[in-house]
Structures are given as structure tokens and as C-alpha cells.
Amino acid sequence: MQEDIAVSDDRRLAGHFRNTGYVISESRTYFDAAHAAGLMGIHGRSTTRRTVALGAGLLDGRPKIVDFVRCSYLGLDNHPAIVGGAIEAIEAHRSLHWSCARTRLNFDFLAELEATLSEMFCARVVAFSTVMLANLGAMPILASGQLTGGKKPVVVFDHIAHISLAYHKPVVADETRVETIAHNDIDALERLCRQERVVAYVCDGVYSMGGHAPVKELRQLQERYGLFLYIDDAHGISVFGSRGEGFARSQFREGLGDRTIIAASLAKGFGASGGMLMLGTADHEALFRRYSIPYAFSVAPNLAAVGAALGSCKIHLSPELGERQKRLAQRVDLFDRRVATAEQGNSLPIRMIAAESETKAITMARELLDAGFYTSVTFFPTVAQGKAGIRVCITADHEVRDIERLCDCIRVTDTSTRSA
């Protein structure tokens, strides 16, 4: 537990929130090694289920591997309804993209998508072309105090909040005070809530390297102190909830109200492309549609993305969603019965295999790839220094035998790298 909260000075020195040169110098060696080992920046084509043919050009002769990298947790990214939806939308408009600000003219299908998502998730949904852009548009508005009754909040970031959130700290700090607390440190957050008039907390719902936010406890702080919650649930959407509303939204039984925003992906569990914000009030929706810079001046989701998302909505409103969620849970359980991880026993689809060093993590990932399994080697700055490892993304589309074989390979590879 973090014992003390550093006192912030509004007159911040350059580099307080970023040190790009240091990040590059400390990680370049490992990025170079991972690229040289053929573990990053590779190309391929989906064939069946989670199998990918590596390389480019003619398919004949390409090596095939089982992909445990993509975050399509329900296996929807190759679903005929989603691919068909993208094609139908383009054919209907005979266009892919309109070069026009969204404050002026929008595709009618985009209005249909936002209305459908709003009804599904009982929120006011605004769609963006990526979650990164959704967060980029939200952070300055949150910092300005426009979402908190005109009073600028102290904006508190979870220490391991995703880079698509943490990257905007300097922008937030230009408007208001920024604090960073230890991961899931409810005690530190409550102390700040007691000390400050208005506090906003920025975190992930499901963290990209495993684990989740203590949403129940956060809601208690919200009720007690009026805490504003900004939760990025990119990795929780679709996996949880009867309509796939996600890990965070499913824990708000009523509406989101005026003190909660949930960001989410339309590209991971949802299986399409793009991002969205779930808002709780009409005033917040109007504010974002007028003053969110990416909304007004960046590209809207293109028609293929919109059509694909509409196709995914149909799946989310059908019994197939529950079937895929159940299948995913069974595969996560299967993995947990064979390989021990820090995440063992939770219902999330992300598992981290710890390694003793970056070099051993790269070696382990290469050995798994040689065995036919593509996993994500992770090291600084994606994770803290000295915390390198292998991320495994489990999906409903993985064959049982492929998960069993991967687990066997992990145990053998882990033993060999540790003894080397």
C-alpha cells in the first residue's frame, strides 16, 4: 500500500510525465532483439479459426501457427456476420470514408450504430475510430472541470493505466493537478478524496497485462465522496454481460449518471473496429460532440468499420453471445488447470507467463513460435523493468487441443529457459 501521496506543484518541470529518450535507450536493445528473432512486426493471413499463415505473397508453402496474440476474445474478428456487415455498408454507400468533419455531416449508418450501442449498453454512446482517440478527446474535457460542475478535479491515474490513458498526463496537467497512485490502491485514492474537493480517477477495467479494477470499491468511493470515474474497459467489452456491456458497465446496475464515463473497444472482444465512449447524460454527450477534438477533427469510423460493428451488434443481441462467452470461460479454465499464473482463477482471458529477464522472455517466445504458437513477448515500457514475460490471449475460437499443446510447450520452455 502506498503510504504517502506526493504533494504536487502546478509549476511542473519539463519531463515530469514523460521521458521519451530514457524509454528508448532502456528498451531499444530488447526491441531490436525481439525484431531480430522474428517476434515483432511480422505479417500473416488468417486461415481457419486462430490459425495464421505467416509471411506475405502466395499462401502455398507459408508456415502456419496458432495465434495467441490477437485480442478477439470471442473469436468474432473472422465472423461472417461481421465481415458481411462491412461489405454491405460499403456497397450501400459506394464509399469508404467521407472527408468531412463530424460536426457537419455523418454517415447514416453511423447514427444507426450509435443508437444501437446506446440501447444495448443503456448509455449514450459516441463512436470513435480508435479507443486511443476516444481517450485523447476525453482527457482535456475531464481536466477542464466541465464534467464536474465547473470545478477542476485532481485527476488521479492508476500507476499501470494503459498508455492510451497515461500518455495524456501532460495535457491533463496543463489544465489541473495530476497524481499517480499505486495499482488498485483504494486507500491512497480515498485519502485524496478526503483531502480534495473534486477527484477523478482514471484506470482500466480489465488491464491489458492481466488483472482488473476493483469496481465495487470504486463505486463505494463514488457514492461516499462524489468520485468521478473514467474507466477504459477495452479488454472487458463483450466478454462480460448479457449484452456484452463489459466488465465495468455490467457492475453499474443503474445508469452511469453524471460521474462515470466508460471507454471501450469495438475491435477486441467486439470483433469489429473502432472505439466508443459510454456517457451517462445528454449534457455530456453534447459536450463531447462539440468539443472533443478527435470527434470534430479526426476521422470518423469508416464505413467498413461501422458495418462490421453493426454486424457484431446482431451477434450481441442473439444467443450466440452467451454461447461464445461460455466457450471462452471453459478455455480459460482449461489453461488455468495446466499452467499456474498470477491471474489463475479469475475469469479474464489474459494470462502472463513471468520470465526472469527480457532476454529469457525473448528466448521463450521464440521457442514457442518454433513450436507453432505465436505469443506476445512483453518488456519495458509495456511492463515495468524486470517484469518481462509472455502474454497469452485466450479466445473462444481456440481449439481445446491447441490450448493443451501450448500449455505443454510453456511448461517445457519455461523449464529450459530457467535452467539455461
C-alpha positions as CSV (number, residue, x, y, z in Angstrom):
1,M,0.0,0.0,0.0
2,Q,1.3,3.4,-0.8
3,E,1.8,5.3,2.5
4,D,2.3,8.8,1.2
5,I,0.9,10.9,-1.6
6,A,3.4,13.3,-3.1
7,V,2.4,16.9,-3.0
8,S,2.1,18.3,-6.5
9,D,3.4,21.6,-7.7
10,D,1.5,23.2,-10.5
11,R,4.8,24.6,-11.9
12,R,5.9,21.3,-13.3
13,L,9.3,20.8,-14.9
14,A,9.6,19.5,-18.4
15,G,9.8,15.8,-18.4
16,H,7.8,15.3,-15.2
17,F,5.3,12.9,-17.0
18,R,7.4,11.8,-20.0
19,N,11.0,10.8,-20.6
20,T,11.0,9.6,-24.1
21,G,14.8,9.4,-24.5
22,Y,15.1,7.3,-21.4
23,V,12.4,4.9,-22.5
24,I,14.0,4.4,-25.9
25,S,17.5,4.0,-24.5
26,E,16.4,1.4,-22.0
27,S,14.2,-0.6,-24.3
28,R,16.0,-0.4,-27.7
29,T,18.2,-3.4,-27.1
30,Y,15.2,-5.7,-26.4
31,F,13.1,-4.3,-29.2
32,D,16.0,-5.0,-31.6
33,A,16.4,-8.5,-30.3
34,A,12.7,-9.2,-30.5
35,H,12.5,-8.0,-34.1
36,A,15.6,-9.9,-35.0
37,A,14.1,-13.1,-33.5
38,G,11.0,-12.6,-35.8
39,L,8.7,-11.9,-32.8
40,M,7.5,-8.4,-33.7
41,G,6.4,-6.6,-36.8
42,I,5.6,-9.9,-38.7
43,H,2.9,-10.4,-41.3
44,G,0.3,-13.2,-41.9
45,R,-3.1,-14.1,-43.1
46,S,-6.0,-15.7,-41.1
47,T,-6.9,-19.2,-42.4
48,T,-9.3,-21.1,-40.1
49,R,-10.2,-20.2,-36.5
50,R,-7.0,-19.0,-34.8
51,T,-4.5,-20.4,-37.4
52,V,-2.4,-17.8,-39.3
53,A,-0.2,-18.4,-42.3
54,L,2.9,-16.3,-41.7
55,G,4.5,-14.2,-44.3
56,A,3.2,-12.4,-47.5
57,G,2.6,-13.4,-51.1
58,L,1.4,-16.8,-52.2
59,L,-0.2,-18.9,-49.4
60,D,1.4,-22.1,-50.6
61,G,4.4,-23.0,-48.5
62,R,3.9,-20.5,-45.7
63,P,4.4,-21.8,-42.2
64,K,1.2,-21.9,-40.1
65,I,1.0,-21.0,-36.4
66,V,-1.7,-20.8,-33.8
67,D,-2.2,-17.2,-32.8
68,F,-2.4,-16.3,-29.1
69,V,-1.7,-12.6,-29.7
70,R,-4.9,-11.1,-31.1
71,C,-7.4,-9.8,-28.5
72,S,-10.5,-11.1,-30.3
73,Y,-11.5,-12.9,-27.1
74,L,-14.8,-14.2,-28.5
75,G,-13.3,-15.1,-31.9
76,L,-15.5,-12.7,-33.7
77,D,-13.0,-11.0,-35.9
78,N,-13.5,-13.5,-38.7
79,H,-17.2,-14.0,-38.2
80,P,-19.3,-14.0,-41.4
81,A,-21.8,-11.6,-40.0
82,I,-19.1,-9.0,-39.2
83,V,-17.2,-9.4,-42.5
84,G,-20.5,-9.3,-44.3
85,G,-21.7,-6.2,-42.5
86,A,-18.5,-4.4,-43.6
87,I,-19.1,-5.3,-47.2
88,E,-22.8,-4.4,-47.2
89,A,-22.1,-1.0,-45.7
90,I,-19.6,-0.1,-48.4
91,E,-21.8,-1.4,-51.2
92,A,-24.8,0.6,-49.9
93,H,-22.9,3.9,-49.9
94,R,-20.3,3.0,-52.6
95,S,-17.8,4.8,-50.4
96,L,-15.4,4.0,-47.6
97,H,-14.9,7.5,-46.0
98,W,-16.3,11.0,-46.2
99,S,-13.7,13.7,-45.8
100,C,-15.9,15.9,-43.7
101,A,-15.9,17.0,-40.0
102,R,-18.4,15.1,-37.9
103,T,-19.7,18.3,-36.6
104,R,-21.1,18.8,-40.2
105,L,-22.0,15.5,-42.0
106,N,-22.0,11.8,-40.9
107,F,-22.9,8.5,-42.5
108,D,-26.5,7.5,-41.6
109,F,-25.2,4.0,-40.7
110,L,-23.0,5.7,-38.0
111,A,-26.1,7.1,-36.4
112,E,-27.7,3.7,-36.5
113,L,-24.6,2.2,-34.9
114,E,-24.5,4.7,-32.0
115,A,-28.2,4.3,-31.4
116,T,-28.0,0.5,-31.3
117,L,-25.0,0.6,-29.0
118,S,-26.7,3.1,-26.7
119,E,-29.7,0.9,-26.4
120,M,-27.6,-2.3,-25.9
121,F,-25.5,-0.7,-23.1
122,C,-28.0,1.6,-21.6
123,A,-25.8,4.6,-22.1
124,R,-25.2,7.5,-24.5
125,V,-22.6,6.0,-26.9
126,V,-20.3,8.1,-29.1
127,A,-18.2,6.1,-31.5
128,F,-14.6,6.9,-32.5
129,S,-12.2,5.4,-35.0
130,T,-10.0,4.1,-32.1
131,V,-10.0,3.9,-28.3
132,M,-6.8,6.0,-28.2
133,L,-8.7,8.8,-30.0
134,A,-11.7,8.5,-27.6
135,N,-9.3,8.9,-24.6
136,L,-7.4,11.7,-26.3
137,G,-10.7,13.6,-26.8
138,A,-11.9,12.9,-23.2
139,M,-8.9,13.7,-21.1
140,P,-8.8,17.5,-21.7
141,I,-12.5,17.8,-21.1
142,L,-12.3,15.8,-17.9
143,A,-9.4,18.0,-16.7
144,S,-11.2,21.2,-17.6
145,G,-13.9,20.7,-14.9
146,Q,-16.7,20.7,-17.5
147,L,-17.8,17.2,-16.3
148,T,-17.5,18.1,-12.6
149,G,-19.7,21.1,-12.2
150,G,-17.1,23.6,-13.3
151,K,-14.6,22.6,-10.6
152,K,-11.3,21.2,-12.0
153,P,-10.7,17.8,-10.4
154,V,-7.5,16.4,-9.2
155,V,-7.0,13.7,-11.8
156,V,-5.6,10.5,-10.4
157,F,-4.1,7.9,-12.6
158,D,-3.6,4.3,-11.7
159,H,0.1,3.5,-11.9
160,I,-0.3,0.9,-14.6
161,A,-3.2,2.6,-16.5
162,H,-2.8,1.8,-20.2
163,I,-0.5,4.0,-22.2
164,S,-3.6,5.2,-24.2
165,L,-4.6,6.9,-20.9
166,A,-1.2,7.7,-19.3
167,Y,0.1,9.3,-22.5
168,H,-2.2,12.2,-21.9
169,K,-0.9,13.2,-18.5
170,P,1.0,16.3,-19.8
171,V,-2.2,17.6,-21.4
172,V,-4.2,17.0,-18.3
173,A,-1.5,18.6,-16.2
174,D,-1.8,21.8,-18.3
175,E,-5.3,22.1,-17.0
176,T,-5.2,20.7,-13.5
177,R,-3.2,18.8,-10.9
178,V,-2.2,15.2,-11.8
179,E,-1.4,12.4,-9.3
180,T,-0.4,8.8,-9.9
181,I,-1.1,6.2,-7.2
182,A,0.0,2.6,-6.8
183,H,-2.0,0.0,-8.8
184,N,-5.5,-0.5,-7.3
185,D,-4.6,1.4,-4.2
186,I,-8.0,2.2,-2.8
187,D,-6.6,3.6,0.5
188,A,-4.5,6.2,-1.3
189,L,-7.4,7.2,-3.5
190,E,-9.7,7.6,-0.5
191,R,-7.2,9.8,1.2
192,L,-7.2,12.1,-1.8
193,C,-11.0,12.1,-1.9
194,R,-11.0,13.3,1.7
195,Q,-8.4,16.0,1.0
196,E,-9.7,17.4,-2.3
197,R,-13.0,19.0,-3.3
198,V,-13.2,17.1,-6.6
199,V,-11.3,13.9,-7.6
200,A,-11.4,12.0,-10.9
201,Y,-9.8,8.5,-11.1
202,V,-8.5,7.1,-14.4
203,C,-8.0,3.4,-14.7
204,D,-8.6,0.3,-16.8
205,G,-11.5,-2.0,-16.3
206,V,-9.6,-5.1,-17.4
207,Y,-5.8,-4.5,-17.6
208,S,-4.0,-5.4,-20.8
209,M,-1.4,-7.4,-18.9
210,G,-3.9,-9.1,-16.6
211,G,-6.0,-8.2,-13.6
212,H,-8.8,-5.8,-13.2
213,A,-10.0,-2.7,-11.3
214,P,-11.8,-3.0,-8.0
215,V,-15.0,-1.5,-9.5
216,K,-17.2,-2.3,-6.4
217,E,-14.8,-0.4,-4.1
218,L,-14.5,2.4,-6.6
219,R,-18.3,2.8,-6.7
220,Q,-18.3,3.0,-2.9
221,L,-15.9,5.9,-3.1
222,Q,-18.1,7.4,-5.7
223,E,-21.1,7.2,-3.5
224,R,-19.3,8.5,-0.5
225,Y,-17.2,11.3,-2.0
226,G,-18.6,12.0,-5.4
227,L,-15.5,10.5,-7.1
228,F,-15.6,10.8,-10.9
229,L,-14.7,7.5,-12.6
230,Y,-13.1,7.3,-16.1
231,I,-12.7,3.6,-16.9
232,D,-11.1,2.2,-20.1
233,D,-12.7,-1.2,-20.5
234,A,-11.2,-2.0,-23.9
235,H,-10.3,-5.6,-22.8
236,G,-13.5,-6.3,-20.9
237,I,-16.1,-5.4,-23.5
238,S,-18.2,-8.3,-24.9
239,V,-16.5,-10.8,-22.6
240,F,-18.9,-9.9,-19.7
241,G,-22.6,-9.0,-19.5
242,S,-25.7,-10.4,-21.0
243,R,-25.4,-8.0,-24.0
244,G,-21.6,-7.8,-23.8
245,E,-21.6,-4.5,-22.0
246,G,-18.3,-5.4,-20.4
247,F,-16.6,-5.9,-17.1
248,A,-17.1,-2.3,-15.9
249,R,-20.5,-1.4,-17.3
250,S,-22.1,-4.7,-16.0
251,Q,-21.3,-3.5,-12.4
252,F,-23.4,-0.4,-12.8
253,R,-26.9,-1.8,-12.4
254,E,-28.5,1.6,-12.9
255,G,-27.5,4.3,-15.5
256,L,-23.9,5.7,-15.5
257,G,-25.1,9.1,-14.2
258,D,-23.0,12.2,-14.3
259,R,-19.9,10.9,-12.6
260,T,-18.9,7.9,-14.8
261,I,-17.5,7.5,-18.3
262,I,-16.6,4.1,-19.7
263,A,-14.3,3.9,-22.8
264,A,-14.4,0.6,-24.7
265,S,-13.1,-1.0,-27.9
266,L,-15.1,-2.2,-30.8
267,A,-12.1,-4.1,-32.1
268,K,-11.2,-6.6,-29.4
269,G,-13.9,-8.8,-27.9
270,F,-16.4,-6.9,-30.1
271,G,-14.7,-8.2,-33.2
272,A,-15.1,-5.1,-35.4
273,S,-13.1,-1.9,-35.5
274,G,-13.1,1.4,-33.6
275,G,-13.7,2.7,-30.1
276,M,-16.5,4.3,-28.1
277,L,-17.4,6.3,-25.0
278,M,-20.3,5.3,-22.8
279,L,-21.7,8.5,-21.3
280,G,-24.4,9.0,-18.7
281,T,-26.1,12.3,-19.5
282,A,-27.3,14.3,-22.5
283,D,-25.2,17.2,-21.4
284,H,-22.0,15.1,-21.5
285,E,-22.9,13.8,-24.9
286,A,-23.5,17.3,-26.3
287,L,-20.2,18.4,-24.8
288,F,-18.2,15.6,-26.5
289,R,-19.9,16.0,-29.8
290,R,-18.9,19.7,-29.9
291,Y,-15.6,19.9,-28.1
292,S,-13.8,16.5,-28.3
293,I,-11.1,17.4,-30.7
294,P,-10.7,13.9,-32.3
295,Y,-14.5,13.8,-32.7
296,A,-14.5,17.1,-34.6
297,F,-11.2,17.0,-36.5
298,S,-10.1,13.4,-36.8
299,V,-11.7,10.8,-39.0
300,A,-14.9,9.1,-38.0
301,P,-15.0,5.3,-38.1
302,N,-15.0,4.3,-41.8
303,L,-18.0,2.6,-43.4
304,A,-16.3,-0.9,-43.2
305,A,-15.8,-0.4,-39.5
306,V,-19.4,0.8,-39.0
307,G,-20.9,-2.0,-41.0
308,A,-18.7,-4.6,-39.2
309,A,-19.8,-3.2,-35.8
310,L,-23.5,-3.3,-36.8
311,G,-22.9,-7.0,-37.7
312,S,-21.4,-7.5,-34.3
313,C,-24.4,-5.9,-32.6
314,K,-26.6,-8.5,-34.2
315,I,-24.5,-11.2,-32.6
316,H,-24.5,-9.5,-29.2
317,L,-28.3,-9.4,-29.3
318,S,-28.5,-13.1,-30.1
319,P,-28.0,-16.3,-28.0
320,E,-24.7,-16.8,-29.8
321,L,-23.1,-14.2,-27.5
322,G,-23.7,-16.3,-24.4
323,E,-22.5,-19.4,-26.1
324,R,-19.2,-17.8,-27.0
325,Q,-18.8,-16.3,-23.5
326,K,-19.3,-19.8,-22.1
327,R,-16.8,-21.4,-24.5
328,L,-14.2,-18.7,-23.6
329,A,-14.7,-19.4,-19.9
330,Q,-14.1,-23.1,-20.5
331,R,-10.9,-22.4,-22.3
332,V,-9.6,-20.1,-19.7
333,D,-10.3,-22.7,-17.0
334,L,-8.5,-25.3,-19.1
335,F,-5.4,-23.1,-19.3
336,D,-5.5,-22.5,-15.6
337,R,-5.7,-26.2,-14.8
338,R,-2.4,-26.7,-16.7
339,V,-0.3,-23.6,-16.2
340,A,0.0,-21.5,-12.9
341,T,0.0,-17.7,-13.3
342,A,-0.7,-14.7,-11.1
343,E,-4.1,-14.4,-12.9
344,Q,-5.1,-18.0,-12.2
345,G,-8.7,-18.4,-11.2
346,N,-10.1,-15.1,-12.5
347,S,-12.5,-15.1,-15.4
348,L,-10.4,-12.8,-17.6
349,P,-8.9,-14.0,-20.9
350,I,-5.4,-12.7,-20.4
351,R,-2.6,-14.7,-18.8
352,M,1.0,-13.6,-18.1
353,I,3.9,-16.1,-18.0
354,A,6.7,-14.5,-15.9
355,A,10.3,-14.6,-17.1
356,E,13.4,-13.9,-15.2
357,S,14.7,-11.4,-17.7
358,E,14.0,-9.7,-21.0
359,T,16.5,-12.0,-22.8
360,K,14.8,-15.1,-21.4
361,A,11.4,-13.8,-22.3
362,I,12.5,-13.4,-25.9
363,T,14.1,-16.8,-26.0
364,M,11.0,-18.4,-24.6
365,A,8.7,-16.6,-27.1
366,R,10.9,-17.7,-30.0
367,E,10.8,-21.3,-28.8
368,L,7.0,-21.2,-28.6
369,L,6.9,-19.8,-32.1
370,D,9.1,-22.6,-33.3
371,A,6.7,-25.0,-31.8
372,G,3.8,-23.3,-33.7
373,F,2.4,-20.8,-31.2
374,Y,2.7,-17.1,-31.5
375,T,2.5,-15.3,-28.2
376,S,3.3,-11.7,-27.1
377,V,6.7,-11.1,-25.6
378,T,6.4,-8.1,-23.2
379,F,9.1,-6.0,-21.6
380,F,9.7,-2.3,-20.6
381,P,8.0,0.1,-21.3
382,T,4.9,-2.2,-21.8
383,V,5.6,-3.6,-18.3
384,A,7.9,-2.4,-15.5
385,Q,11.6,-3.0,-15.8
386,G,12.4,-6.5,-14.6
387,K,8.9,-7.7,-15.2
388,A,9.3,-9.2,-18.7
389,G,7.2,-12.1,-19.7
390,I,4.9,-13.7,-22.2
391,R,1.3,-12.6,-22.6
392,V,-1.2,-15.2,-23.8
393,C,-4.6,-14.1,-25.1
394,I,-7.1,-17.0,-24.9
395,T,-10.2,-16.9,-27.1
396,A,-13.4,-18.8,-27.6
397,D,-12.2,-19.8,-31.1
398,H,-9.1,-21.7,-29.9
399,E,-9.3,-25.5,-30.2
400,V,-9.0,-27.4,-26.9
401,R,-6.1,-29.4,-28.3
402,D,-4.2,-26.2,-29.2
403,I,-4.5,-24.8,-25.7
404,E,-3.4,-28.2,-24.3
405,R,-0.4,-28.3,-26.6
406,L,0.5,-24.6,-25.8
407,C,0.4,-25.4,-22.1
408,D,2.7,-28.4,-22.5
409,C,5.1,-26.2,-24.5
410,I,5.1,-23.4,-21.9
411,R,6.0,-25.9,-19.2
412,V,8.9,-27.3,-21.2
413,T,10.1,-24.0,-22.5
414,D,9.9,-22.3,-19.1
415,T,12.0,-25.1,-17.5
416,S,14.6,-25.0,-20.3
417,T,15.0,-21.2,-20.2
418,R,15.3,-21.1,-16.4
419,S,18.0,-23.8,-16.4
420,A,19.9,-22.2,-19.2
